[in-house]
Amino acid sequence: MIKRRAFIKDMALASATATILPAILGATVKPANINRTKILNAYYLRAHMYTMVPRHVREDLKWMADIGTNVVSVAIIEQDLFAAVENVSIICNEAAKLNMKVYAVPSRWGGIVAGAPKVPSLFSVKNPQTWILKKDGTPMYNDISGVISSVHYSETVDFFKSSVDKMFKAWDVKGVIWDEPKSFLPDYSPKAIEVLGKDAPWQSHIKAVINFFADVNKHIKDSRPDIVTNMFAYANSSDMIVSEGAKAPYLDAFGCDGRPWRNEDGGNQESKGKVLLGTGERFLKAAKDNGKKSLWLIENHNMRDADTVLMNKRFPELLTKDIDHLIYYYYPRNIENPDKNMNCIAEHLKTFY
């Protein structure tokens, strides 16, 4: 009888401990991202496109927060400003519960910026008078998103400014990322010739693009000084783009994207020399020299298993660099073994403080 009473007492104590102790611990355990001094940012691109499962979003964001991610970035195409308002709101609401800020990545706006997905710009389609033209008068375009609007047209400027206004009004977004500007090109549109001259040097075209984003960023800062403005270019961009981009006013962070290894390592490169280690280090120095935060985006998308192995090998070296804002893709496109890729990301980036 005594043994039975002791057993019941022990079981009751164990049950109470199992119920109360986690609650006590839960009150004191802090999220993994709470003490992070740098920005670890997850590119969470197109998760909100059409089908939206809140449970999936919660699971995804929990994974990010558990490795210390404190910013999640959402791609915003032009149509999302009216067609996916509630979807993006769900991401913002769930991120806030996990001590994560949301940054917006304006995607394919005017064909001028990258981001996801690879679609033509609705604005550019409707405003052919703004297109960048080649010297022979034909439209400049790329094979990914079609025509590109010129930064010299007031319509283009007004479109970007009104769009960011809508974006900040619709969602609790704390930052904006200008992803791989696509308009560092000779521009022979009538307005470009009027502003720069018929045979303007390439540097003038680069400065014009930088000034365009500076103007938009000033517009943002004038009404929302708390918004963090970011821009990155290809790691293998010319030195001129590196130096001019790093000087841009109203820009908080500047950097590049590329493969997380060295050029001599080989691997599947998005374009020759587009690597962070070595080539991409120019951006870190340029940003610091101009009083800006440094930014790198790890291109862990479009990888075979051999590329993930190479990424794993070079991660320790990459994390020794002076990076203030580091971005990775969360379960990105075209990965041979997605879980292996993300496990590699988690293993290394949880130490990025």
N, C-alpha and C positions, 0 to 999 in steps of 0.2 A: 504493500500500500504506500509505504514511504517512498519507495523507488518510483512508483507511478506519479506521486505528487511532485517529486523532484524533476521527473521527466517533463511533466506539464509545465512546471515553473520555468525550466530551461527553454522549452519551446516557446513559451510566451515571451521570455526575454529576448530570444533570438528573433522572434517576429517583430517585436517592438524596435529592436536595433535595426533590422532590415528596413523598417518603415521610417524611423526617425533619423537615423544616421545619414542617409543620402540627402534628406531634406536639410540637415544641418550643414553638411558638406556643400550642398548645392548653393547655400546662401553665402559661402565663403570662397568657393572656387571661381576664379576669374576667367573670362574667355581668353583663349590663347592669343588673341590679337590686341588685348587691352593695353599691354605695355610696349607695343611696337613703336619705335621712334621714327622708322622709315616707312615708306608706303610700299606695301605688297599688294598688287592689284591683279585681280582675275579678269581676263577678257571673257565675258559671258555673252557671247554673240549669238543673236537670233533665238535664244531660248524662248522668247516671248512671241515668236511668229505664229500667229493663228492659234494652233492648239496650245492651251495653257493649263498645266496641271499644278496647282499650288503645292501639293505634296512633293512633287518633283523639285520645285524651286526651293522649298525648305530643306530638302535633303542635299541639294547641290550647295546651297549657301552654308549649310552646317559643315560640309566637307572643307570648304574654303576657309571658314573661320577657324576650324580645328587646326589648320597648319599656320595660322597667324595672319591670314589675309584680312586687311582692314579696308580695302576698297574693291568694289565690284563694278565693272564697266559694261554698259549696255549699248549696243549699236542702235542708232536711231536713223532710219531712212526717212525720207521726206513724208511718205505716206503714214508713218507711225504717229505723226503729230495729230492725226485725226482717226486712224484706224486701229491703234493699239494702245490707247490711253490707259484703259483699265489693266491691261496686261503688264505694262511697265510699272504701274502703280503697285501691283502685287509684289514685284521684285523690290521696289523701294521700301515697302512696308516690312517685308520679311528681312531685308538687309538691316534695317534699323534695329530690329530685335536682337541682332547678333553683333552690334557695335561696328557695323560696316557702313561706309559711305558709298553712295552711288555716283559714278561719273558717266557722262554721256559721250558717246563716240558718234558725232554726226557722220553719216555714211553715204557716200556717193552724192552728196549735195552738189548740184551744179557740175557733177563730174570732176570736181576740184579736189576732193578728198577720197581716201580709200575707205576701209571699214567693210562691213558685211551686210547683206550679200553683194554679189557682183551683178548690179543692176544699173540700167541707164537712169539718168536723173530726169524726173518728171518736169522739174523747172527748165532744164535745158531743152527738152523736147518741145516745150511750149514757148520757148524764147530763142528761136534760131538767130535772131539779131545779135545775141550775146556770144556766139560761138567763137572760140579761138580759130583762126585761119592760118593755113600754111602760106608760104610765100607766093604760091601759084593761085591763091584765092580759094582753095578747097578747104573744107572743114578738117581740123585736127581732131583725131579720135584715137582711142586705144581699143584693143580687142576685148577688154574686160567690161567696160561700162559705157562705151560709145563716145559721143561728142563731149567736149569740155567747154564750159562757159568761161569767158574772159573776166579777169578781176578788174578790168578797166571800165566796165559798164555799171552804171548806177543801179540798174535792175538787179545785177548780181549782188552788189553790196546790200541793197535793201532786202533782198531775199534772205541772205544769211542773218542779218540783224533781226528781221521779223521772226525768223524761224527759231533762233535761240531764245527770243522773248517768249514764244509759245512754249518752248521746251521747259524753261524754268518756271513758267506759270503752271504747267500741267503736272510737273513732278518735283519731288524733293531731291534735286540733283545738286551735288556740291562741287562738281568739276566738269570740265570739257576737255576732250582730247582731239586735236587735229591730227588725224592719222594719215601719214604719207601724202602730203600735198602732191597732186598730179599735174600742176600747172607751171612747174619750173621749165618752161618751154618758150622758144621764140614765138611771139604772138604778132601776127600780121593783120589782125582785125582792124577795122577802121579806127576805132577808139584807141587801140594800143598805139597805132601809128601817130594819131593825133597827140597823144600824151608823151610818147617816148621818142618819136621820130621814125623815119622809114627803115633805117638800118641801125637800130639801137644795139649796143653790145649785149651779150648774154647776161652780164652782171646787172644791167638795168632791168631786165625781165625778172631776174631773181629777186631784186630789191622790191619790185612792184608787187610780187606775190607776198613777200614778207610784210610789206606795208599794208596790204589788204587784210591779212590776219591780225596785224597790230590794230587796225581800225575796228575790226569786229571785236577783238578782245577789249579794247577801250570802251566800246559800247557796253560790253558785258560788265566790266568793272565799274562803270559809271553808275549803274543801277544795282549791281550785286558785287560789291568789292570782296565778298567772302568766297566767290567762285574761284577755284584753282584752274588756271589755264595752262595747258600742256600741248606740246607739239613734238612729233618725231618724224624723221626722214629715213630713207634707206641708209643702212650702214655704209654702203659703198658709194654714197653721194660724193659729189665733187667737194674739194676743200672750200670752194666759194659758197656753196650752200651751207656748209658747216659754220663758217665764220659769220655769214650774214644772218642765218637763222638764230645763232646764239646771241646776236645783238638786238633781236626784236624786242621792242618795248611792250609792256602789258602782258608779258609771257612769264609764267612762274617756273616752268620746267621745260627743258629742251633735251632732245636725245635722238636715238635711232632704234631701228629694229633690225634683227638679223639672227642667223643661226648661232647657237651658244657654243661655238668652238672657234678654232683658228682656220684661216684659209688653207694652210698646208695640210690640215687634217682630212680634206676631201669631203666626203659625205654628200648628201643630196642638198645642194644649195638652191635657193629660190632664184638667185641670179649670182653671177660670178663675183666673189669678193664680198658678198653681203653677209658678213660675220661680225659678231660682237667683239670677240677677242682680237686684238691687233687693230684691224681696220676701224671698228666701232669705238675704240677708245679715244679717238679724236674728239668725239662729241662730249665725252665726260669732261675733258679738259676745257673745251670751248665754253661749256655751260658754266663751269666753276669760275673761269676767267671773267665771265660777264655777269657774275652775281646771280646765276640761276641754279635751280636744282637740276641735278643730272638724272636722266631717264633712259632706261633700256627696256625694250620689249623682246622677250625671248620667243623666237619663232619655233615653237615646238609643235607646229602643225605640219601636215603633209610629210610624215616620217615613216620610214620602214624601221624594223627592229634594229638594224645596224646603226641607224641614226640615233635612236634612243640610247644605245650603248655608248656612242660617241658623246652624246650630251651628258650622260652620267659621268664619263671620264673627265670632262672639262668643267663640270659644275664647281668643284672646289676652287679652281683657279678663278672662275667667273665671279664667285662670291667674295673674293679678296679685293675687288675693284671698288672704287668710291662711287657707289650708286645710291642715290636718294630715293628713287622711284623705280621699282622693278615690276614689270608686267609679265604674266604668263597667260597662255590660252588654257581655259578649262575645257577639257574634252573637245579638242578642236577637230577640224575636218581631216579626212583622208589619212588616218593613222592605222598602221597594220595591227598594232596591239594597243588599243587605247588605255586599258588598265595599267599595263606596264609603263606606258608613257607618263601617266598621271602619278603612279607610285614613285617614279623617279623625281618628278616635280615636287611631290610632297616631302620625300626624304630629305632633299637638299634645301628647299625654300623655308622649311620650318625653322632653320637656323639663321635666316636673314633678318637681322635686327639692327 
